[in-house]
Amino acid sequence: MKDEHDEHGAQDRSTRQWRRRDFLATTTAGLLAPAALGCSSSPSRSDAGSDAGADADAAPVVDAPAAADAPLGSDAAPVSDAASPPPGQVGWDPQHDAGTSGDYYVDGSVATSGDGTTVATAFKTINEALTSARSDGAPRTIKVLKGVYREALSLDKFQGTLSGYGKDKPVITGAEVLGGWTACTAADQVVVGANYASIYKATLPAAVQTGPRGLNLYEAGAPLRLAQDRKGAVDLFFITYDEDFHQADSFGLDSANKVSSITDKSVLSKYSAAQLSNAFVFLYHKPNTVSQVNITAVDTSAHSISVDGAKTVQSATSATEWRYSLANILPAMKQGQWGYTGGGGATITVYCWPNKVADLTDQIEYSARTHCVDVPPGMAGPVTLEGLDLRQAGGTTSKEAVCVGTVSGSLTKKKDLTLRHVRAGKVQNVGGGYGAIYLCNVDDCTVEHVTVEDCSGSFGVFLQGGGSSGGGMQRARLTAYHGRYISGAAARFYGQNQVEFSRSLLEDCGYGAHTNQFNFYEQCDRCLVYAVRSRRCIGYATFQEASRLFYGFCELNGSEDGRVLVDQQNATPGPQTSCDNRVWNCSFLPHPDHLSAANAVNLGDKDYPSIRWHLHNCVVHGGGMSPAYVDGAPSVEGSREGNIYTGAAYWNASKYGWSLKASEVEASLAAVYTDAATADFSPVAGSVLLTHQGVDISAAIAAAKVHFPSFDFSKDLEGDPITIAKPGCGPRGDPTKWAP
């Protein structure tokens, strides 16, 4: 696999900061306001948070206290329904009505379970209802009343619908309340440092399911952050954001250039050997990624720590690549953070600096379970999950910290799963998780009107096909999806055949090493991306080993080096080595802090000259099908018409044989957008966006319809009708509808 950010290592290390400044200003204001698609903040409603005084086996609690927005400086991202889109737009609708008619009912507020067949005789737990629903093998509908349900569910042998009751949005959580807190004393200073008087501690069994690194504490429903030592004032949500890591004095390397030790006097000298031995390291290494490694020895006199993991150094000679951060380093703890000691004995001691001391009574939770809903090989199908709020799963391995997914038997084929008006998130995975929603080899899978948010060390939605079952994952749909505040890629597609990604919004995603906005990898074939937009996302959209790709009416933000849509085909070809890929009426925006980086579109590969690209009616900040001009592969440029160029890549020049087509125009950013430097991409008065005539796109639509015959290609990014013969340029028939 090619390096997804293969040029970033040599960049100016300040290049990503515009997004962080903009994003932190947004979050500290208390809301993550969705942009575009007509989205505006809807009225805030109560968000079910922690229950009061529950123990590990406690029943669900109804009308739990609302989860407060994170206080300033806590590093916890505020996530609330106040930022959810209105009905009919992207993401879940908190007022969606899933109906009240069912075969079984669940109400966690009842004292004891009844037979479950009426609201008055409801079951107390969802697992009881699932057991009854499986009993005769017939499709059943389970309706769950509002409340917090502390259960791990399996859809094994279930078919039918599991949904909220009417407009109720029951919370299914992987978390439990952690009580028994006591104040630290001077005796704890040797462990937690000089701020011991503000820190509290509690104990848990060492055998807790998620392990100590996956405990993921929450206060009043808002995630707390694991204590770390990183440079500057950073948001610890982005655990693998290596731009905020320390630069070591040196890395110790073995004969194979594997990192064996870290020396850094300015950082390591602040801590005792015991404090460092209790910590671990996030290490930046080849290929441009970050992994957690353990500290195996400490030499305080040399200001050095030894590490395991056998990770290859990114560069043995460039000091700017010797980057790392310390995690679970307790003396670095600030308000709104936590850490732990132990794990080798019978108990773990958990430390917390709460935002409010009163919250220690019953508002501190930890992730006790690694998933909320499992989609196992025995799922009978068809199954629909609707109107559910899934959150706070924990863990440290790839298939942990999953809200809903194929966490067992993932390679076995399954069929007919729908997620509708579901919210998933508030997950953290220091080891790197597959996603808050991870679905593998589920044919005819639909994920629609789903919001995924606040996912640290994880992807948002990951749809994966392939493995021993063969044939990939068939006919998946991800539509009306809202992904926000996700440290990994917002959407990831592997081994998909005839996959649709449409009418979705991605915001503030991809702030991690080796991440993209979204990608198609590992033998994806017949992929439609339509009316998808991104805002303030790191990285770019890309694909590898993929074929028959269609991008229509999308608007994607620029990465720090200017790239937006990037072809990364490599030595393993896609399923089709001769095909036509098409991009029409898309906008590829520049990076506001780096407007001169004009290299937005990079399509085609000289090794696959029979994979042809057609680029029509797009707004392109430089680029196109470069192999046709610099690699001697003219056939990769199938056609190029109707585009507006707001910048030029180095090869967009006559000396490389490139020139504008008669239907194309060039225009400066100032002549197109109101103020690109402040990310105001609304059309300036007299903008060419308002006047440029695009070319007929009937051929592009006809080609896409061969593979997606039931898809509605008649609407633009805003949902307005398009004129196929004269569609204009860019993703909007009315460019003035642009919104930040």
TIVEX-999967 format. One record per residue (C-alpha): x negated, y, z negated; residue in one letter. Coordinates in steps of 0.001 Angstrom, whole numbers, padded with zeros to 6 digits, always signed. Layout:
N
XYZA ...
// end
This chain:
740
+000000+000000+000000M -001277+003427+000849K -001849+006039-001817D +001408+007966-002049E -000449+011152-002972H -003664+010402-001162D -004633+014052-000766E -003722+015343-004202H -006973+014431-005898G -008833+017167-004071A -006230+019856-004636Q -006419+022898-006818D -005172+021649-010189R -002800+024597-010521S -000710+023593-007521T +002125+021955-009423R +002596+024629-012039Q +005254+026708-010273W +007726+023871-010768R +006893+023465-014426R +007281+027175-015111R +010613+027251-013316D +011805+024014-014888F +010863+024816-018484L +012559+028188-018169A +015698+026316-017134T +015607+023694-019865T +014829+026026-022724T +017878+028036-021745A +019873+024994-022800G +021225+023702-019505L +020121+021891-016406L +022418+023589-013934A +023048+021527-010792P +022375+023316-007564A +024226+023230-004282A +026859+020872-002929L +029272+023388-004354G +028222+022394-007884C +028782+024741-010759S +028753+024194-014458S +031935+022597-015650S +033352+023207-019127P +031387+021484-021855S +033003+018497-023501R +032028+016487-026543S +029110+014123-025895D +029291+010950-027963A +026102+010781-029975G +024962+008900-033053S +027447+007256-035322D +027422+007996-038995A +025510+005692-041272G +025722+002603-039076A +023522-000397-039699D +022275-002861-037086A +025536-004781-037009D +027888-001865-037353A +030982-001575-035201A +031326+001154-032578P +032251+004555-033918V +034869+006792-032354V +034541+010546-031932D +030890+010593-032894A +029238+013986-033376P +028279+015887-030260A +024681+015624-029152A +023058+018989-029635A +020899+020643-027049D +017244+020369-027941A +015860+023316-029886P +013090+025360-028366L +009702+023743-028593G +011017+020252-029219S +009926+018890-025813D +013292+017116-025636A +015296+017836-022527A +018794+019108-023149P +021241+016967-021249V +024913+017738-021613S +028173+017439-019775D +028155+021215-019418A +025765+020695-016506A +027773+017978-014798S +029203+018706-011347P +032905+019336-010928P +035195+016575-009623P +034700+015612-006011G +031024+016525-005955Q +027816+014648-006757V +027329+012669-009936G +029819+011360-012408W +032925+013319-013296D +033388+013353-017099P +037112+013856-016497Q +037466+010955-014052H +040548+008855-014822D +039880+005128-014477A +043444+004185-015351G +044863+002460-018415T +046231-000810-017066S +044152-003844-017958G +044077-007450-019035D +041977-006821-022144Y +041359-003766-024308Y +038483-002785-026581V +038637-000209-029370D +035646+000014-031681G +037641+001972-034261S +039887-000962-035220V +039167-002654-038539A +039285-006161-037082T +039777-007639-033652S +043161-008712-032349G +043813-010837-029292D +042697-007996-027023G +045742-008051-024758T +047125-004633-025753T +045718-001380-027063V +047384-002093-030408A +045699-005508-030640T +042391-004530-029073A +039095-006328-029502F +036497-004531-031579K +033548-005284-029272T +033064-005408-025512I +031360-008792-025733N +034532-010313-027180E +036470-009034-024184A +033890-010387-021748L +034068-013807-023386T +037839-013905-023005S +037698-012576-019457A +035346-015382-018422R +037503-018117-019910S +039561-018975-016814D +037291-017708-014024G +039917-015299-012687A +039289-011595-011993P +040051-009548-015107R +040157-005863-016008T +038701-004720-019322I +039553-001241-020588K +037287+000282-023243V +038465+003147-025441L +036148+005999-026407K +033441+005355-028943G +029819+004293-029301V +029262+000584-028625Y +025936-000761-029836R +025841-003908-027732E +023810-005520-024968A +026172-006879-022319L +025800-009559-019660S +028000-009851-016579L +027282-013583-016356D +030285-015440-014888K +032347-012263-015012F +034408-010914-012151Q +036679-007922-012259G +036416-004405-013714T +034838-003081-016887L +035799+000550-017316S +036736+003330-019657G +040338+003659-020721Y +041900+006520-018752G +039595+009513-019121K +037684+007977-022036D +033938+007619-021415K +032743+004983-023881P +029036+005049-024707V +027162+001751-024448I +023820+002318-026100T +020646+000408-026764G +020052+002475-029890A +020614+001937-033597E +020570+004443-036443V +017336+004530-038411L +017815+005462-042058G +015782+005235-045235G +013600+008255-044526W +011275+009567-047229T +009084+012652-047223A +005390+012211-046637C +003083+013224-049481T -000518+014313-049732A -001461+010649-049699A -000199+010466-046090D -002481+013263-044889Q -005166+010782-043963V -002653+009223-041522V -000609+012130-040169V -002852+015115-040787G -002389+018549-042253A +001330+018859-041386N +002297+015962-043669Y +004718+018130-045669A +006968+018483-042595S +006856+014804-041641I +009036+011933-042867Y +008624+008169-042648K +010739+005024-042523A +010061+001335-041915T +011276-001214-039382L +010550-004915-038908P +007588-005436-036595A +009693-007904-034586A +012034-005174-033306V +012925-006116-029742Q +011358-003200-027893T +008016-003138-029736G +006643+000003-031427P +005787+001908-028221R +009284+001358-026915G +011175+002537-030000L +011954+005931-028440N +013402+007996-031254L +016379+010306-030740Y +017731+013073-032931E +021417+013957-032646A +021417+012259-029245G +018417+014191-027845A +015184+012281-027148P +012218+013001-029383L +008761+012750-027851R +005923+010444-028823L +003117+012552-030333A +000333+013212-027843Q -002775+015336-027499D -002792+016958-024065R -004041+020319-022953K -001860+023403-023029G +001807+023818-023879A +003256+020826-022050V +006538+018986-021921D +005697+015486-023144L +008677+014103-021256F +006386+013785-018227F +004143+011167-019797I +002124+010478-016641T +001818+014080-015449Y -001969+013946-015150D -002347+017624-014328E -001841+018294-018057D -004373+015691-019181F -007705+016465-020803H -010846+016326-018709Q -013335+014095-020485A -017010+014910-020877D -017665+011545-019262S -016231+008135-018512F -018249+005053-019295G -018129+002691-016312L -019054-000948-015887D -020803-002345-012831S -017503-002472-010931A -016669+001183-011736N -014017+000160-014250K -013456+002659-017070V -014745+001160-020330S -015081+004246-022526S -014174+007929-022816I -016405+010589-024342T -014924+013982-025158D -016329+015946-028087K -013795+018784-028071S -010833+016404-028452V -012044+013243-030155L -013972+015088-032859S -010665+016289-034341K -009664+012816-035511Y -010878+010089-037825S -011708+006603-036613A -008524+005264-038218A -006357+007906-036543Q -007897+007176-033139L -007615+003406-033631S -003889+003844-034196N -003514+005737-030897A -003596+004595-027281F -004534+006328-024034V -002776+007387-020843F -005601+007035-018318L -005727+008579-014852Y -007387+006165-012439H -007446+004785-008924K -005282+004784-006846P -004155+008188-008122N -002003+006777-010890T -001747+006615-014680V -001620+003580-016984S -001520+003043-020724Q -004689+001422-022098V -005607+000416-025628N -008390+001832-027771I -010602-001102-028740T -013384+000694-030625A -014245+004162-031934V -017672+005792-032253D -017100+009034-034138T -020776+010012-034034S -020777+009889-030219A -017226+011280-029954H -016366+008238-027860S -013663+005600-027667I -013784+002244-025892S -010739+001205-023870V -009413-001954-022260D -007389-002316-019069G -010213-002588-016532A -008935+000389-014536K -011040+001615-011623T -012165+005220-011946V -010585+007597-009424Q -014009+009110-008750S -017304+008175-010343A -018868+011516-009421T -016107+014137-009676S -015593+015248-013281A -012184+016717-012470T -010936+013140-011996E -011947+012017-015516W -008575+012719-017043R -006729+011182-019969Y -004385+011962-022848S -004112+010528-026346L -000725+009068-027279A +000634+008148-030697N -002033+010376-032205I -000218+011304-035396L -002134+014427-036523P -001116+016060-033212A +002573+015628-034055M +004756+018721-033674K +008371+019389-034506Q +010676+017207-032429G +008105+014411-032130Q +007446+010988-033639W +004829+008276-033953G +004131+005011-035712Y +001579+002838-037462T +001495-000933-037756G +002870-003583-035476G +000285-006168-036437G +001964-007015-039727G +005510-007587-040881A +006645-003965-040619T +006190-000793-038595I +006069+002591-040263T +007768+005246-038160V +006944+008932-038652Y +009114+011833-037527C +008983+015620-037679W +012705+016337-037262P +014217+019456-035810N +016634+019503-038744K +015899+017719-042010V +019640+017132-042491A +019612+014931-039359D +017539+012326-041211L +020689+011194-043011T +022369+009575-040017D +021330+011302-036777Q +017984+009620-036039I +018241+006642-033681E +015730+004275-032126Y +015933+002007-029084S +016610-001458-030478A +017557-003121-027173R +015813-003228-023811T +018964-002952-021703H +022643-002031-021915C +024176-004162-019116V +022499-007125-017407D +023507-008177-013888V +022343-011831-013975P +022332-014532-011274P +025607-015894-012629G +027627-012726-011994M +030701-014019-010204A +031570-010842-008303G +033172-008706-007231P +032463-006548-010295V +033128-002845-010868T +031676-000736-013694L +033555+002544-013966E +033713+005493-016329G +030916+004316-018634L +028080+006205-020338D +024983+003999-020621L +021957+005195-022538R +018951+004783-024826Q +017589+001408-023781A +013920+001034-024677G +010843-001020-023956G +007469-000925-022254T +007620-003376-019331T +009014-002825-015843S +012403-004468-016459K +012941-002822-019828E +014525+000529-020675A +017191-000367-018096V +020734+000923-018580C +022265-001391-016002V +020301-003825-013902G +019119-007250-012921T +016852-007806-015903V +017141-011618-015712S +016784-013777-012596G +016382-010719-010393S +015294-012584-007242L +018453-014688-007094T +021051-013388-004647K +024155-011743-006067K +027037-009987-004344K +029717-007302-004659D +028817-004869-007437L +030177-001316-007660T +029110+001408-010086L +031471+004365-010034R +031528+007492-012203H +028834+006103-014472V +026185+008090-016313R +022886+006409-017176A +019747+007696-018810G +018067+008937-021962K +015492+006203-021450V +011748+006272-022037Q +009202+003677-020939N +005522+004351-021608V +004592+001276-019574G +006481+002334-016440G +010063+001186-015880G +011830+000116-012712Y +014711+002469-013353G +017676+003437-015479A +019626+001615-012754I +017679-001328-011312Y +019542-003652-008957L +017741-006467-007187C +019145-008645-004399N +022748-007556-004908V +024338-007615-001457D +027258-005247-000773D +026281-003060-003700C +027797+000421-004039T +026531+003073-006438V +028724+006146-006102E +029373+009250-008176H +026662+008236-010609V +024482+010564-012665T +021050+009447-013837V +019229+011867-016095E +016495+012196-018685D +014373+009198-017641C +010784+009360-018852S +008252+006925-017422G +010901+005473-015143S +012550+005724-011760F +016144+006861-011483G +017818+004298-009196V +015774+001388-007823F +017402-000918-005268L +015150-003872-004529Q +015525-006727-002081G +013333-009582-000983G +011504-012322-002821G +012095-016027-002425S +015760-015514-001497S +014671-013931+001802G +016556-011541+004037G +016312-008539+001773G +019205-006790+000074M +022112-006206+002434Q +024462-003229+002888R +023674-001189-000233A +025181+002285-000636R +023902+005068-002896L +026206+008013-002410T +027280+011137-004342A +024333+010461-006658Y +022958+013112-008992H +019441+012429-010227G +017911+014983-012547R +015021+015228-014961Y +013431+011923-013926I +009676+011573-014253S +009440+008950-011474G +011042+008922-008044A +014739+009744-008211A +015585+006923-005777A +013516+003968-004596R +014497+001449-001920F +012612-001824-001374Y +013521-004590+001039G +016815-003004+002087Q +018750-003919+005225N +021448-001499+006383Q +021157+000853+003410V +022968+004172+003054E +021692+007076+000909F +024086+009976+001294S +025653+013141-000142R +023302+013271-003109S +021348+015832-005132L +017900+015337-006698L +016649+017897-009218E +013429+018196-011240D +012232+014682-010449C +008923+013050-009672G +006698+014752-012267Y +004430+011762-012611G +001322+010313-011072A +001863+008548-007746H +005506+009510-007379T +007786+010614-004539N +011169+012251-004243Q +012507+009007-002744F +011051+006252-000625N +011769+003232+001578F +009196+000443+001176Y +008534-003230+001791E +010481-004174+004885Q +013398-001771+004804C +015343-001800+008065D +018303+000299+009219R +018157+003147+006695C +020490+006151+006743L +019696+009297+004735V +022475+011832+005198Y +023304+015103+003424A +020707+014594+000686V +019076+017599-000889R +016280+018070-003404S +015399+020936-005721R +012128+021421-007640R +010940+017860-007066C +007277+016872-006976I +005928+014812-004115G +007660+014140-000836Y +010072+011712+000796A +008302+008815+002461T +008456+005281+003831F +006189+002296+004420Q +006899-000924+006284E +010259+000515+007304A +012080+000831+010605S +015227+002176+012275R +015360+005246+010074L +017960+008011+010390F +017842+011367+008568Y +020686+013782+009165G +021768+017102+007608F +019331+016895+004677C +017536+019705+002851E +014353+018732+001034L +012006+020925-000971N +008310+021183-000194G +005589+019475-002208S +002557+021318-003503E +000486+020513-000417D +003325+021371+001943G +004393+017852+002876R +008097+016992+002773V +008825+013954+004999L +005824+011695+005484V +005265+008551+007529D +003049+006109+005604Q +003284+002984+007725Q +000268+000796+007076N -001295-002492+008119A +001917-004393+007420T +004461-003296+010037P +008115-002672+009434G +010745-005232+010422P +010927-003592+013863Q +007723-002635+015657T +009588-001100+018590S +012474+001228+017759C +013706+004804+017773D +013886+006745+014508N +015863+009977+014446R +015866+013182+012390V +018477+015836+013104W +019708+019053+011549N +017497+018845+008492C +015653+021610+006648S +012142+020971+005330F +011403+023833+002965L +008040+025354+002072P +006538+025307-001406H +007245+028737-002946P +003766+029099-004461D +001956+027753-001395H +003707+029170+001632L +000595+028816+003767S +000687+025027+003341A +002615+024339+006539A +002595+020596+007066N +006151+019620+006197A +006829+016809+008665V +004370+014006+009433N +005964+011315+011582L +004591+008533+013747G +001617+006206+013482D -000986+005551+016165K -001014+001859+015210D +002682+001585+016132Y +003039+003469+019424P +006371+001803+020173S +008020+003314+017093I +009333+006554+018562R +010573+009618+016682W +013214+012138+017754H +013285+015504+015957L +016256+017730+016768H +017681+020964+015359N +015519+020963+012236C +013954+023833+010303V +010353+022725+009978V +007617+024417+007988H +004932+023007+010233G +004295+019543+011595G +006162+016993+013630G +004786+013893+015333M +001068+014525+014883S -000282+011199+016307P +001025+012312+019706A -001472+015187+019627Y -004400+014183+017428V -004505+010367+017664D -003911+009760+021349G -000485+008209+020826A +001894+010398+022856P +004629+007761+022870S +005434+008288+019161V +007103+011581+020124E +010288+010328+021686G +011855+013782+021921S +011684+017158+020206R +014384+019775+020800E +016221+022652+019146G +013904+023121+016168N +012918+026271+014293I +009301+026402+013063Y +008659+028637+010047T +004998+027664+009922G +002420+025707+011886A +000211+022767+011015A -003332+022995+012343Y -002412+020828+015322W +000702+022845+016231N -001508+024639+018732A -002174+024661+022452S -005705+023295+022072K -004162+020032+020918Y -001677+020037+023773G +001253+021081+021560W +003697+023776+022621S +007246+024829+021913L +009983+023231+023946K +012337+025588+025754A +015009+024936+023113S +012671+025621+020164E +011616+028846+018450V +009015+030056+015986E +009838+032609+013303A +008062+033894+010223S +009382+032975+006789L +010308+036616+006223A +012396+036585+009396A +014257+033448+008303V +014670+033436+004508Y +015531+036118+001971T +012484+035440-000229D +010698+032112+000162A +008159+033063-002521A +010921+032987-005154T +012630+029941-003627A +015491+032048-002240D +016103+030234+001035F +019325+031985+001907S +019184+033512+005409P +017933+037078+005584V +020007+039554+007587A +019485+038805+011267G +017900+035425+010496S +017349+033090+013412V +019254+030525+011308L +022365+032541+012069L +021795+032737+015802T +019730+029796+017045H +021665+027300+019149Q +020824+023658+018484G +021015+020891+021046V +023684+018221+021410D +023298+015525+018722I +025725+012979+020137S +022861+010616+021039A +021502+010661+017486A +024909+010012+015987I +025693+007270+018504A +022395+005544+017680A +023109+005712+013953A +026675+004496+014390K +025421+001256+015913V +024152+000339+012451H +026585+002364+010317F +029876+002150+012227P +032136+003181+009344S +030109+006174+008163F +031611+009641+008661D +029099+011663+010689F +031507+014559+011254S +030488+016719+008236K +027416+018807+007463D +025538+019141+004175L +028297+021233+002645E +031057+018921+003830G +032156+021255+006618D +033021+019927+010094P +030232+020005+012662I +030345+020664+016375T +028370+017786+017841I +027701+019462+021177A +026659+022790+019624K +025720+022123+016012P +023386+025025+015323G +020090+024453+013525C +019516+023155+010022G +021888+021285+007704P +024697+023870+007504R +027119+025053+010099G +027358+028186+007952D +023811+028914+006694P +025114+031554+004276T +026433+028746+002071K +022923+028058+000793W +022780+028078-003023A +019772+027753-005376P 
// end
